[in-house]
Amino acid sequence: MIILHGDNQVTSRQALLAAKEGRTVLEFTGSNLLLDQLVNAVETNSLFGQANTIVIERAFAKKEIVEYLINNQDKDIIVWEPKDLSAKVKNFKNVQKFDLPKYIFSFLDNPTVPGLHLVLQTMPAEQIMASLATRAHKRANTKWLQELLTIDYKLKTGTLPYDLTVALELWCAKL
């Protein structure tokens, strides 16, 4: 079993895709998964006699699933969580955490064009936009929030004359 978690969803998702490659995979979503389904999937082989790799997204949504996973760490199971679960994965042996680089938080506090270019190497423009809007909302920076919402509206209505990356570059340059 391997648990992939952390705030860097892009990198952790890439690790999940790499781990699934070349395997016979059964995928489940934790909030919809029943314990009986998981036990059946883990204990049953594929049509060709090989064991299935079980992939569960958001397995920590249900306590009984987590308890089963703790007791079956030797099984071929991959768990992907979209956030940091450091406090909840202490009982697991094979855990990979994917943190966001620290410079991203510096950029969110003080957006600059060079900072944007650095952050674009780690995360897509859409995620940067959402992170900037969240930071503006949390800091009650109504000017930033209004400008970002205008960019978002124009992007979604097709009236933005350039792509989101250019829009964010122009927005950072204006600050």
PERA-V749045 format. One record per backbone hydrogen bond with DSSP energy under -1.0 kcal/mol. CO is the residue of the C=O (numbers start at 1). NH is the residue of the N-H. E is the energy in kcal/mol with one decimal. If there is no record, write none. Layout:
co=CO nh=NH e=E
co=CO nh=NH e=E
//
This chain:
co=2 nh=79 e=-2.8
co=3 nh=96 e=-3.3
co=4 nh=81 e=-2.7
co=5 nh=98 e=-2.7
co=7 nh=9 e=-1.7
co=8 nh=12 e=-2.3
co=9 nh=13 e=-2.2
co=10 nh=14 e=-1.8
co=11 nh=15 e=-2.0
co=12 nh=16 e=-1.9
co=13 nh=17 e=-2.4
co=14 nh=18 e=-2.2
co=15 nh=19 e=-2.2
co=16 nh=20 e=-1.8
co=17 nh=21 e=-1.0
co=20 nh=23 e=-1.9
co=24 nh=53 e=-3.4
co=26 nh=55 e=-2.9
co=28 nh=57 e=-2.6
co=29 nh=32 e=-1.3
co=29 nh=33 e=-1.1
co=34 nh=38 e=-2.0
co=35 nh=39 e=-2.7
co=36 nh=40 e=-2.4
co=37 nh=41 e=-2.5
co=38 nh=42 e=-2.6
co=39 nh=43 e=-2.3
co=40 nh=44 e=-1.2
co=46 nh=49 e=-1.9
co=50 nh=46 e=-3.4
co=53 nh=26 e=-2.6
co=54 nh=78 e=-3.3
co=55 nh=28 e=-2.7
co=56 nh=80 e=-2.5
co=57 nh=30 e=-3.5
co=58 nh=61 e=-1.2
co=59 nh=62 e=-1.2
co=62 nh=66 e=-1.8
co=63 nh=67 e=-2.4
co=64 nh=68 e=-1.8
co=65 nh=69 e=-2.4
co=66 nh=70 e=-2.4
co=67 nh=71 e=-1.6
co=72 nh=75 e=-1.5
co=75 nh=77 e=-1.8
co=76 nh=54 e=-2.6
co=77 nh=2 e=-2.1
co=78 nh=56 e=-2.7
co=79 nh=4 e=-3.3
co=80 nh=58 e=-2.8
co=83 nh=6 e=-1.4
co=85 nh=88 e=-1.5
co=85 nh=89 e=-1.2
co=89 nh=92 e=-1.6
co=94 nh=3 e=-2.2
co=96 nh=5 e=-2.4
co=98 nh=8 e=-2.6
co=101 nh=104 e=-1.5
co=102 nh=106 e=-1.3
co=103 nh=107 e=-2.3
co=104 nh=108 e=-2.3
co=105 nh=109 e=-1.5
co=106 nh=110 e=-2.0
co=112 nh=116 e=-2.4
co=113 nh=117 e=-2.3
co=114 nh=118 e=-1.9
co=115 nh=119 e=-2.5
co=116 nh=120 e=-2.6
co=119 nh=122 e=-1.9
co=119 nh=123 e=-2.3
co=124 nh=128 e=-2.0
co=125 nh=129 e=-2.7
co=126 nh=130 e=-2.2
co=127 nh=131 e=-2.4
co=128 nh=132 e=-2.8
co=129 nh=133 e=-2.4
co=130 nh=134 e=-2.3
co=131 nh=135 e=-2.5
co=132 nh=136 e=-2.6
co=133 nh=137 e=-2.4
co=134 nh=138 e=-2.7
co=135 nh=139 e=-2.0
co=136 nh=141 e=-2.7
co=137 nh=140 e=-1.2
co=140 nh=142 e=-1.3
co=141 nh=145 e=-2.4
co=142 nh=146 e=-2.5
co=143 nh=147 e=-2.2
co=144 nh=148 e=-2.8
co=145 nh=149 e=-2.4
co=146 nh=150 e=-1.9
co=147 nh=151 e=-2.1
co=148 nh=152 e=-2.5
co=149 nh=153 e=-2.6
co=150 nh=154 e=-2.6
co=151 nh=155 e=-2.5
co=152 nh=156 e=-2.5
co=153 nh=157 e=-1.8
co=154 nh=159 e=-1.8
co=154 nh=160 e=-1.4
co=163 nh=167 e=-2.1
co=164 nh=168 e=-2.6
co=165 nh=169 e=-2.2
co=166 nh=170 e=-2.7
co=167 nh=171 e=-2.3
co=168 nh=172 e=-2.7
co=169 nh=173 e=-2.3
co=170 nh=174 e=-1.6
//
